Amino acid sequence: MIGELQPGAWRQLAALRARLPHALLIHGAQGVGKLALAERFAQLLLCEDAGQGIEPCGSCSACRWFLGANHPDMRYLEPEAFGRYATQVDEDETAPAKTGKPSTEIRIEQVRALADFVNVGSHRGGRRVAIVHPAEDMNASSANSLLKSLEEPPAGAFFLLVSHRPARLLPTIRSRCVAVPVPVPDPEAAEAWLAAQGVKDPARWLAFAGGAPRRALEIAGGDKAEAIAVLLRAVAAGDLEGASAIPDRETLELLAEVLQKLALDRAFGGLAGRPRYLPELKSTRDAQPAQWLEFARAMGRHRLLARHPLNPRLYAAEMLSGIPGKSTE
């Protein structure tokens, strides 16, 4: 249950039901459970048997529809590349034809379709709820289009904006939402939750994820765990050619993340600190902390650029060429 990981944020959300604003901005680091909180709160708002309780009943028709991802008064606004809810349309609508690669942005056509959804009556006579995730993935046109709905919200419409980087949102959008910050959860609770999900060595993956349990679960439970191990072995062995053998942009972004966290831990070690992200990292004195911090900042910029249509192998080689001292032993 998300309430076990984020009890404070959940209580804050539940308390808002008494005087519900038309829009909330749920923000925090990636992987701390923001989307799960938004979805649970949306289910609570649509639940027909919750009464004044702080949990959805889970058994009414509305809850069953929600859990089956087909509630008629619920919509997701996400980049098409997410793939999960991109084809969500009303029964009397026709899904748009797909052309080219799925977009990594929330497009204006999606926001316009959402405006049509919130401006018609509720199927169940209650609220219409929209989750926008990640809200910062709206381009300029789609952000301005959504702003119109936030400025003059239709009766019964409720917006849940979920953001990893709220500073990238338009100030006018932020000003029209009640902000709900979601912190990094308690480490013991997060490790227990990961162990319950079957994650081996949860402390190690929680450290790599910066304390974000859902990000740790994503990494440990898929191909990324092995990819991270391969990248670390190649960099540690000085095999920069092997480390640059990146097959796609997703792995390129992962390489930038690994290098950024390795650099931060090297800087911490140079300052007599302990590794934060890679507990297994050996100590080193091959570069000054300032050099590693500068390299970490560069990798932060590269993580954002890695999503662009670049040549992954060439871009990886460029990133690796900037490693301070060209060695991590």
WOFENVEN-V382897 format. One record per residue. N is the residue number from 1. SS is DSSP state (A for helix, B for strand, O for the rest). PHI is phi in whole degrees, 0 to 359 (none if undefined). OMEGA is omega in whole degrees, -180 to 180 (none if undefined). Layout:
# WOFENVEN-V382897
n->{N	N}
ss->{SS	SS}
phi->{PHI	PHI}
omega->{OMEGA	OMEGA}
This chain:
# WOFENVEN-V382897
n->{1	2	3	4	5	6	7	8	9	10	11	12	13	14	15	16	17	18	19	20	21	22	23	24	25	26	27	28	29	30	31	32	33	34	35	36	37	38	39	40	41	42	43	44	45	46	47	48	49	50	51	52	53	54	55	56	57	58	59	60	61	62	63	64	65	66	67	68	69	70	71	72	73	74	75	76	77	78	79	80	81	82	83	84	85	86	87	88	89	90	91	92	93	94	95	96	97	98	99	100	101	102	103	104	105	106	107	108	109	110	111	112	113	114	115	116	117	118	119	120	121	122	123	124	125	126	127	128	129	130	131	132	133	134	135	136	137	138	139	140	141	142	143	144	145	146	147	148	149	150	151	152	153	154	155	156	157	158	159	160	161	162	163	164	165	166	167	168	169	170	171	172	173	174	175	176	177	178	179	180	181	182	183	184	185	186	187	188	189	190	191	192	193	194	195	196	197	198	199	200	201	202	203	204	205	206	207	208	209	210	211	212	213	214	215	216	217	218	219	220	221	222	223	224	225	226	227	228	229	230	231	232	233	234	235	236	237	238	239	240	241	242	243	244	245	246	247	248	249	250	251	252	253	254	255	256	257	258	259	260	261	262	263	264	265	266	267	268	269	270	271	272	273	274	275	276	277	278	279	280	281	282	283	284	285	286	287	288	289	290	291	292	293	294	295	296	297	298	299	300	301	302	303	304	305	306	307	308	309	310	311	312	313	314	315	316	317	318	319	320	321	322	323	324	325	326	327	328	329}
ss->{O	A	A	A	A	O	A	A	A	A	A	A	A	A	A	A	A	A	A	O	O	O	B	B	B	B	B	O	O	O	O	O	O	A	A	A	A	A	A	A	A	A	A	A	A	A	O	O	O	O	O	O	O	O	O	O	O	O	O	O	A	A	A	A	A	A	A	O	O	O	O	O	O	B	B	B	B	O	O	A	A	A	O	O	O	O	O	O	O	O	O	O	O	O	O	O	O	O	O	O	O	O	O	O	O	B	O	A	A	A	A	A	A	A	A	A	A	A	O	O	O	O	O	O	O	O	O	B	B	B	B	B	B	O	A	A	A	B	O	A	A	A	A	A	A	A	A	A	A	A	A	O	O	O	O	O	B	B	B	B	B	B	B	O	O	A	A	A	O	O	A	A	A	A	A	O	O	B	B	B	B	O	O	O	O	O	A	A	A	A	A	A	A	A	A	A	O	O	O	O	O	A	A	A	A	A	A	A	O	O	O	O	A	A	A	A	A	A	A	A	O	O	O	A	A	A	A	A	A	A	A	A	A	A	A	A	O	O	O	A	A	A	A	O	O	O	O	O	A	A	A	A	A	A	A	A	A	A	A	A	A	A	A	A	A	A	A	A	A	A	O	O	O	O	O	O	O	O	O	O	O	O	O	O	O	O	O	O	A	A	A	A	A	A	A	A	A	A	A	A	A	A	A	A	A	O	O	O	O	O	O	A	A	A	A	A	A	A	A	A	A	O	O	A	A	A	O	O	O}
phi->{none	295	297	287	276	230	296	293	295	293	298	296	296	298	293	288	297	295	218	284	285	274	207	240	245	266	227	166	296	293	91	269	108	295	294	298	297	299	293	295	291	300	298	297	294	269	300	262	232	286	60	263	290	252	224	295	290	82	235	288	300	298	294	295	296	298	295	270	60	220	289	291	253	231	221	250	240	222	301	301	298	293	79	281	235	296	262	292	219	290	299	266	253	251	295	294	293	274	227	72	285	301	287	267	246	276	271	296	299	292	293	295	296	295	299	298	295	283	265	253	291	290	293	251	75	239	273	245	242	233	254	253	210	287	299	287	276	288	279	300	292	291	296	293	292	295	303	298	290	286	288	230	293	296	300	83	270	223	246	242	264	248	221	274	227	299	296	276	279	300	304	292	288	300	290	260	236	273	279	234	286	241	278	292	289	302	302	295	295	294	295	296	294	296	298	293	274	90	281	275	55	298	297	295	284	293	296	299	278	68	89	269	293	289	293	298	295	299	287	290	267	226	284	293	301	292	298	296	298	296	296	295	296	294	292	297	276	75	274	292	294	294	293	274	282	266	279	204	290	296	291	297	295	295	299	298	293	299	294	297	287	299	296	296	292	296	295	300	296	293	259	66	263	254	301	259	260	234	302	278	293	280	290	211	227	274	203	284	306	299	294	293	295	295	295	298	297	297	293	299	292	294	299	287	284	296	281	283	287	258	281	304	294	294	292	297	299	295	299	293	293	267	299	301	77	55	205	242	268}
omega->{-179	179	179	179	-175	-177	-179	179	180	177	179	178	-178	180	-179	180	-178	178	-170	173	-179	-179	175	174	180	-172	180	-180	180	176	-179	177	-177	-178	178	176	-179	-180	179	179	177	177	179	-180	-177	-179	-177	-180	-177	-177	178	179	-178	176	174	-174	179	-176	179	-179	-179	179	180	177	-179	-179	176	178	178	176	-175	-179	-178	177	172	174	-175	174	179	-179	178	173	-171	-173	-175	-177	-177	179	174	-176	-177	179	177	-180	180	179	-179	177	177	-179	177	-177	174	177	170	-172	-177	178	178	180	178	176	177	178	176	-179	-175	-177	174	-177	179	177	-175	178	179	-179	166	-172	177	175	178	-171	-20	-173	-179	178	172	172	-173	-178	-179	178	179	178	177	-180	179	178	179	180	179	-175	176	179	178	180	-178	-176	175	178	-180	-173	171	-176	-176	180	180	177	175	177	180	175	180	-176	-179	179	169	-175	175	180	179	-176	170	-175	178	-176	-179	179	-180	179	179	179	179	179	178	177	178	-179	175	-178	-176	-179	-179	-177	175	177	-180	-179	179	179	-179	-171	-179	173	178	179	179	-178	-174	-175	-178	-178	-175	-179	180	179	178	180	180	-180	-180	179	-178	-180	-180	-180	-178	-180	-177	178	178	180	-178	180	-174	-177	-175	-177	178	178	177	178	178	177	179	179	179	-179	179	-177	174	-179	179	179	175	178	178	180	178	178	179	176	179	177	-180	-173	-176	-176	-178	-175	178	179	-179	177	-172	179	178	179	-180	178	179	178	177	178	178	178	178	180	175	177	-180	179	178	-178	-175	180	-177	-178	-180	171	-174	-176	180	-179	177	179	178	178	-176	-179	-179	-179	179	179	-180	180	177	178	none}
